[in-house]
């Protein structure tokens, strides 16, 4: 039986660990070819070997990519296009979280968060567009956050950057629609997910207390798993979602409903 994304050729950033690795793995399991891109080249090479062992040679390819570097984007996309025989979907997942309230946050850190979280989405969509046009129907999935929709008091750069990803995703969707491209663009907004992004809190107060503390903020009473986000990405890249564009999927256990 063909997988839900059989024939899709997907470029995934931040694919060495966490949500990126989970999404890439789920996509490969459902029949897609995946290009794994990350500044951690060793990490994506290891994952590519694992996926090729599981799903056959040519299921996955690894590329080094600093998502803030435009020249590297151009080179990595061209290499992925050649390796996979096209690029039909882009997952802009690479990102960083950084706290520090308004008066504590240094301008350099603000710029770093914006560069990684927002500039990367712009650069990815801009330079992937020519490949997506050649491999329609296409799909862009941008990983934002529930923090892009609901603010807190101590993460101005993260709030602002993830909000920017949310609206940029809509801009891309309307651009493609206006140009009559069969290319969709949507955003995913997770809350606390069991990935290395929680490690700092785990180290500070212990894993059990950290997860309990976060779970108390979620109506469903638990943190999410990488598979929760991966399943949404598979749906948005599959043809099951052909009439969904400019939308957001909240994977937040009900936080945004409060």
NUTI-845007 format. One record per residue (C-alpha): y, z, x; residue number from 0; residue in one letter. Coordinates in steps of 0.05 Angstrom, whole numbers, plus 5000, padded with zeros to 4 digits. Layout:
N
    Y    Z    X  nr rest
    Y    Z    X NUM    A
...
***
This chain:
258
    Y    Z    X  nr rest
 5000 5000 5000   0    X
 5069 4981 5027   1    X
 5116 5038 5040   2    X
 5180 5049 5001   3    X
 5223 5020 5058   4    X
 5173 4969 5085   5    X
 5211 4913 5120   6    X
 5274 4954 5131   7    X
 5303 4959 5201   8    X
 5342 5023 5208   9    X
 5388 5048 5263  10    X
 5392 5124 5264  11    X
 5441 5165 5306  12    X
 5430 5236 5329  13    X
 5356 5221 5324  14    X
 5329 5265 5380  15    X
 5322 5327 5337  16    X
 5339 5360 5271  17    X
 5358 5317 5212  18    X
 5360 5253 5252  19    X
 5289 5261 5276  20    X
 5266 5281 5206  21    X
 5298 5221 5174  22    X
 5273 5172 5226  23    X
 5202 5200 5219  24    X
 5204 5195 5143  25    X
 5230 5124 5146  26    X
 5176 5103 5195  27    X
 5123 5136 5151  28    X
 5147 5094 5093  29    X
 5143 5029 5131  30    X
 5210 5019 5164  31    X
 5223 5000 5236  32    X
 5270 5051 5266  33    X
 5319 5048 5325  34    X
 5329 5119 5350  35    X
 5396 5131 5383  36    X
 5421 5194 5416  37    X
 5459 5219 5476  38    X
 5394 5255 5492  39    X
 5355 5194 5515  40    X
 5293 5234 5534  41    X
 5290 5263 5465  42    X
 5291 5196 5429  43    X
 5242 5166 5478  44    X
 5193 5222 5463  45    X
 5201 5213 5388  46    X
 5193 5138 5394  47    X
 5127 5147 5431  48    X
 5102 5194 5377  49    X
 5121 5147 5321  50    X
 5090 5087 5355  51    X
 5026 5126 5364  52    X
 5025 5145 5290  53    X
 5048 5080 5259  54    X
 5033 5026 5310  55    X
 5070 4994 5368  56    X
 5138 4968 5348  57    X
 5151 5021 5295  58    X
 5204 5056 5336  59    X
 5252 5040 5393  60    X
 5296 5088 5433  61    X
 5367 5077 5456  62    X
 5418 5121 5493  63    X
 5483 5127 5454  64    X
 5545 5169 5460  65    X
 5572 5158 5389  66    X
 5644 5167 5412  67    X
 5639 5108 5460  68    X
 5654 5040 5427  69    X
 5624 4999 5484  70    X
 5559 5039 5478  71    X
 5557 5026 5403  72    X
 5564 4952 5414  73    X
 5509 4950 5467  74    X
 5460 4995 5429  75    X
 5466 4957 5364  76    X
 5457 4890 5399  77    X
 5395 4918 5434  78    X
 5367 4946 5369  79    X
 5379 4881 5333  80    X
 5340 4844 5386  81    X
 5284 4896 5388  82    X
 5273 4901 5313  83    X
 5291 4830 5294  84    X
 5352 4853 5256  85    X
 5387 4915 5230  86    X
 5388 4925 5155  87    X
 5408 4998 5150  88    X
 5450 5048 5188  89    X
 5444 5124 5185  90    X
 5506 5157 5215  91    X
 5477 5226 5228  92    X
 5504 5249 5295  93    X
 5551 5307 5288  94    X
 5572 5376 5313  95    X
 5592 5441 5279  96    X
 5648 5483 5307  97    X
 5679 5546 5280  98    X
 5744 5580 5300  99    X
 5800 5592 5249 100    X
 5865 5554 5245 101    X
 5901 5595 5298 102    X
 5842 5602 5345 103    X
 5819 5529 5347 104    X
 5843 5490 5407 105    X
 5869 5420 5397 106    X
 5818 5393 5447 107    X
 5761 5422 5404 108    X
 5792 5393 5341 109    X
 5794 5325 5373 110    X
 5723 5331 5399 111    X
 5696 5347 5330 112    X
 5735 5291 5298 113    X
 5712 5242 5351 114    X
 5638 5258 5343 115    X
 5637 5269 5267 116    X
 5687 5216 5243 117    X
 5701 5164 5296 118    X
 5626 5153 5303 119    X
 5620 5135 5230 120    X
 5677 5086 5235 121    X
 5650 5054 5299 122    X
 5579 5051 5272 123    X
 5599 5017 5206 124    X
 5648 4970 5240 125    X
 5600 4944 5292 126    X
 5537 4946 5250 127    X
 5569 4905 5195 128    X
 5554 4837 5225 129    X
 5480 4855 5232 130    X
 5477 4884 5162 131    X
 5508 4820 5134 132    X
 5452 4780 5166 133    X
 5399 4826 5138 134    X
 5419 4837 5066 135    X
 5407 4878 5024 136    X
 5435 4930 5070 137    X
 5450 5004 5066 138    X
 5494 5054 5103 139    X
 5479 5128 5097 140    X
 5530 5176 5125 141    X
 5511 5249 5135 142    X
 5570 5291 5112 143    X
 5562 5363 5089 144    X
 5574 5408 5029 145    X
 5630 5433 5075 146    X
 5663 5366 5065 147    X
 5670 5382 4991 148    X
 5679 5458 4992 149    X
 5724 5491 5043 150    X
 5716 5557 5079 151    X
 5765 5599 5119 152    X
 5741 5590 5191 153    X
 5720 5518 5204 154    X
 5781 5472 5196 155    X
 5755 5417 5241 156    X
 5686 5416 5209 157    X
 5715 5417 5138 158    X
 5765 5362 5153 159    X
 5716 5318 5191 160    X
 5662 5321 5138 161    X
 5712 5308 5082 162    X
 5734 5247 5121 163    X
 5662 5222 5125 164    X
 5657 5230 5049 165    X
 5718 5186 5034 166    X
 5705 5138 5090 167    X
 5636 5125 5059 168    X
 5671 5106 4994 169    X
 5720 5061 5030 170    X
 5662 5024 5064 171    X
 5627 5017 4997 172    X
 5688 4986 4964 173    X
 5701 4941 5024 174    X
 5630 4913 5021 175    X
 5634 4904 4945 176    X
 5701 4868 4950 177    X
 5673 4822 5003 178    X
 5612 4808 4959 179    X
 5565 4836 5012 180    X
 5500 4864 4986 181    X
 5511 4926 5029 182    X
 5516 4995 4999 183    X
 5548 5057 5029 184    X
 5534 5129 5007 185    X
 5540 5199 5035 186    X
 5493 5259 5037 187    X
 5520 5329 5033 188    X
 5471 5383 5056 189    X
 5483 5458 5057 190    X
 5445 5504 5106 191    X
 5384 5466 5131 192    X
 5330 5493 5177 193    X
 5350 5455 5240 194    X
 5376 5474 5309 195    X
 5447 5476 5281 196    X
 5430 5547 5257 197    X
 5406 5570 5326 198    X
 5472 5604 5345 199    X
 5469 5649 5283 200    X
 5394 5662 5294 201    X
 5408 5684 5366 202    X
 5465 5728 5343 203    X
 5430 5768 5288 204    X
 5356 5747 5291 205    X
 5321 5690 5255 206    X
 5298 5730 5194 207    X
 5365 5761 5180 208    X
 5402 5696 5194 209    X
 5361 5657 5143 210    X
 5366 5714 5092 211    X
 5442 5717 5101 212    X
 5449 5643 5088 213    X
 5399 5642 5031 214    X
 5440 5695 4994 215    X
 5496 5643 4988 216    X
 5450 5592 4955 217    X
 5435 5596 4880 218    X
 5363 5574 4893 219    X
 5356 5632 4941 220    X
 5332 5595 5003 221    X
 5357 5548 5057 222    X
 5337 5475 5057 223    X
 5286 5439 5099 224    X
 5297 5374 5139 225    X
 5250 5338 5091 226    X
 5299 5351 5034 227    X
 5351 5309 5070 228    X
 5300 5258 5096 229    X
 5275 5244 5026 230    X
 5346 5229 5003 231    X
 5357 5182 5061 232    X
 5293 5144 5046 233    X
 5316 5136 4973 234    X
 5385 5110 4993 235    X
 5356 5060 5042 236    X
 5302 5036 4995 237    X
 5313 4985 4940 238    X
 5303 5040 4890 239    X
 5377 5055 4898 240    X
 5403 4983 4895 241    X
 5457 5000 4843 242    X
 5482 5063 4878 243    X
 5542 5056 4924 244    X
 5604 5097 4939 245    X
 5566 5158 4915 246    X
 5548 5226 4945 247    X
 5483 5265 4941 248    X
 5492 5340 4945 249    X
 5432 5375 4975 250    X
 5459 5445 4969 251    X
 5413 5487 4926 252    X
 5467 5492 4872 253    X
 5525 5518 4914 254    X
 5573 5464 4889 255    X
 5556 5481 4817 256    X
 5587 5551 4823 257    X
***
